[in-house]
Amino acid sequence: MADPSSSPQPPPRPLVGRLAPSPTGVLHLGNVRSFLLAWLSIRSRGGTLLLRIEDIDGPRIRPEWIDRTIEDLQWLGLDWDGEPLLQSSRREAHEAAARHLLEGGEAYPCICTRREVEEAASAPHEPLAGGGPLLASDGILYPGTCRGLHPDLEAARRASGREPALRFRVRDGAVPFTDLFLGEQPGLIAGDFVIRKRDGGAAYQLAVVVDDAAQGVTEVLRADDLLPSTPRQLLLHQALGLTPPAYAHVPLVVGVDGRRLAKRHGDTSVAHFRREGISAPRLIGWVASTCGLAPSDAEASPSDLLRDFDLARLPRDPVVGENPPLRDSL
């Protein structure tokens, strides 16, 4: 009997990472830190790094922010391989994946509005038909109203007079996985989540899965506010028959109040520091110091940090990057 361990093993996939900014605003310190780490992780091992502009978030996208994002990345010294990919050019592929999941019973039409979901969340809950659990999506308790209710999209349209969204049917409440930085994760999933919005556009979870697979991405390094997205994306990879990348989630840059950076914390954009006359090496040096990669007063280019890069050296705590402390340190 042949020894299974002697069977030919498939060759390892080439190392491919990506930078995936969303032009719903300008790049800020939090973006710079996660992009620098993603860049170092791939470049330090001789991999390929792609740039994908995630421009499918409807009215929040501004074309001028796409150009500014690319310009800021270049100014910082964060390069990439090949031409940038606009996610909006991938709509047909996203739609094909959504149809596949719907036809295979992995997704279902949902006519609930956000307001209806919020109202249901605040009401006393009764057991669902069929004994299903209460479901949650994006922090809002979803009572599973449309699970099994409409056989197809047209029936959902007739019942509501509006275009339905599509939700992915979560059958297991957890998808454990190993994070490259955080280690073993339980991968808890609160419940069914939207994969196609009512306007027909793909939701974030579906679009990134389809595009990561199409681009051959093998490693995704991003901020840990996206950690809850990972088990959802792993489920979508499985349902679509795709090979998922490995994931690494690194601490956020936050304000002194412990909340993720926002306008309330002052202007922490790359454009602001450029206007203040702060050089790219000084800004990269400060970011590198928060990663344990350089002294606090260092100046550096991304390439200067490659030789000694080790993700394990990264501190586990969030970094305070509100504007006044940063200005003092610079």
N, C-alpha and C positions, 0 to 999 in steps of 0.2 A: 504494500500500500504506500502510495507516495506521501512524503512528508509535506504537509501544507506549507510549512515554513520555507521549503525549497522552491515553491512556485515563484515564477517571475513576478516581481513587484513593478507596478507602474512607476515610471520615472518621476521624480519630484517636480512639482509645478514651478515654473520660473517665478521668482519673487517679484510681485507687482503691488505697489501701493498707489494711493491717490490722495490728492488734495481736492476737497469738494466744498468750496465756499458757496454760500447762497447769497446772491446779491439783493437781499432785503434791507441792507444797510452797508455801512462802510466797515472795513476790517478794524477790529479793536484788539486790545492786548490779549484777551482770551483766545481769539482766533490765531494770533501770532504764535502763542505758546504751543497750541496743539498742532498747528501746521509745521512749526519748527521741529517738534518731536517726530511727527510723521515723516518729515523730510529726512531727518537724521537716521531714523530707524531703517529706512529703505536704502538711502545713499551709503550708509556705513557698511552695508552688506552687498553693495554692487547691484542692487535691484533696479527695476524700472519704476519711475514715478510719473503718474498721469495727473492731469488737471481736468476736472469736470466741474463746470459751472452749473449749479443746481438751481435753474431759473424757471421752475414750474409752479412757484407759489403765487400765481395769479397777480392780483393788483398790487401786491407788496413788492414786486420786482420792478426795478427801474433800470433801463438800458445803460444809463450813464454809470451806474454802480458796477456793472460788469467790467467796463473799461477801467474804472478806478481800482477795482479788486486786482485785476491783472497787473496794473501799473504798480500797486503797492507790493505785491508779491515779488515782482522783478526788482523793485527798489531795495527790498529786504535781502535779496540774494537767494531767494527760494525758487529754483528753476524746476523744470519738468521736462519730460520726454514727449515728443510728438506735438500735435496741435491740440489746443484746448477743445473739449467736447461740451457743447451746450446740451443740457439734459432735455430741453424742449424739442430738440431734433429727434428724440427717441420716443415720441408719443405713440407711434404705431406699435412699437414693441411693447410698451406698457399696456396698451389696450389689448393686444393679443394675449398677454399673460393674464389680464383680468378676465377675459372671455374663457380662457382655459380653466381657470379656477372656478368660474361660475358653472360652466358646463360639466365640470367634474364633481360638483357638489361641495367643493371646498369653500365657496363663497355664496352669499345670498343677497337679494335686493333688500335695502333698508330705506323706508320712506320717512323715518323719524327725523325731525328737525332738532337742532341743538337745544332749542327751548323746550321741546317736548321731552327730550332726554333729561334735561335739568329738572323739569317739573316731576317727572317720574322718580328721579333720584330723591326728591324731597318728600315723596308720599310714602305711607306705610306699604311695605312690600308683602305681596302674597306669593305663594309658590307658583312658578311658571307652569304653563301647559307642557306636559311631557316631563316635568320634574327637573328641568334645566336649572342651572345656577344663575344667580344674578351676575351680570357681566359688566365689565367696566372698560372704558376706552378713554385714553388721554385724561385720566383723573376724574371722569364723570361716570357715575354708576349707570350702566345701561341695562334695562330690565329684560333684554332679549325679546322685545315686542315683535320684531319681524322674523325671528327664527322660525322657519317653516311656514310662514304666513302666506307668502306670495310665490307661486311656482316659477315665475320668470319675470323679467324686467317689464314686459308689457302689462302683465297682471298688476304689478306694483304701480305702474303709471295710471292704470284705470282706477285703481283703488284710491289714489291720492290726488290725481290731477297734477302731479309734479314728478320731476325726474328723480329716480331713486339713486342713492349711493350703493356701493357694494361693501359688505363686511365679510371678513375672513372668519370662517367657523373654527373656533379654537376647541379642539377635542381634549387636549391635555393642558392642565393648569401650570405646567412647568417644563422647561427645556433646559436642563443643566448644561453648562459649558465651562470651559477653562479659558479665562481671560489671560492674555499674555502679561498683563501687569498686575491685575487684582487677584489672580489665581482662580480657584474653583468658585463658581457662581451657581446659585439655585435656579436662576432663569425663570422666575415666577412671571406668569402672564395673568393679568386681571380678567381678561375675557376677550370676546370678539372685537375686532378693530376694523376701521375703515381702510380699504385698499384702493377704492376709486370714489372720488368725491361726486357730489350731485351735479357739478358742472361737466362731468365726464373726464376730468383730468385725474391722473394717477395720484394717489396719496404718497407721501414720503416713503412709507415702509415698502410699498411695492416698487416704486421707481428705483430706489437705490439697490434693491436686490437684483432686479432685472439688469440694471446697468453695470453693477459690479461683476456679475457673471459674464456679461457680454464683453467687458473689457479685460477679463482674466485677472481681476483683482484677487490677490491672495492674502493681503493684510490690510485691515482697517484700524487705524489709530485715531481716536477722537476723544473729546472731553466726556467725562463720566456722567454728564446730564443725559447722555444718550444711551446709558447702560440699559434702561428698561426696554429700549427698542430692539436690543440684540436677540432675545428669545423670539420675538415676533418675526424678525428677519430670518432667523434660523428655520422657523416653521414654514415660511414662504419658500426658502430655498428647497426644503424637503418636498413641499407640495408641487413645486415646479420641476423637480428632478435635477436641481442644480447643486454644484459643489460650493459650499460657503467658504468665505475667507476666514482667517483667524482674526480675532478682535482684541484690541487693547484699549482700555479706557483710563484716561489720565485725569488728575484733579483739575477742577475748574479754576479760573481766575475770578475772584469775587471781590466785592466791596467790603468796607470795614464792618458792614452789617451782616456779613456772611452770605449775602444773596448774590446771584450771578450779576456780572457787570451790566449796567443799563444807564440810561441818560441821567438817572438820579445820582449817579456816582461821579458825574462830571464827564468831560470829554476824554475818553481813553482811546480814541481812534488813531490809527497810524497817520492819517492826514493831519491830525492836530499836532502830533509830535514833530512831524515834518515842518509844519508852519512855525513851530517853536524853535526850529534850528537844531533839533536833536538828530544826530547822524544815524544812519542805519546800523553801523557797528556798535554804537552806544546802546541803541534800543535792543539789538540782538544780544548784546552783552548782559543787559539787565535781565532779559527773559532767560538767558542761559543760567544766570546766577540763581534764579528761582527754581531751576531744574537740577541744581547741584553740579552744574557742568562748568562753572566759571566763578571767579570772585565777584563780589557785588559791584566793584568799580571797573569791571572788565569792559574792553571793547573787542568785538569779535565779529567775524562773518560766519555764516553757517558752515562753510567748509573748514574753518578753523576748529570746529568742534567735533569733526568726524572721527579723528584718531582715537580719542578716549571715550567715545559715546557708549553708554551702557544704560539701558532703560531701567535697570534695577537700582541705579543711583538716584532715581527721581524720588523726591520726598512724597510721602503719602497724603499730606494735608493740602487743602486748598491754599491758593496763593492770594494774598491781598494785593490788588493792583489798582486801587482807586487813585484817581489823578493826583491829589496833593502829596501822598506819600511817595508816589513814583517820581513826581517832579523834584522832591527833595533829594531823592536818591540819585537822580540824574544830574 
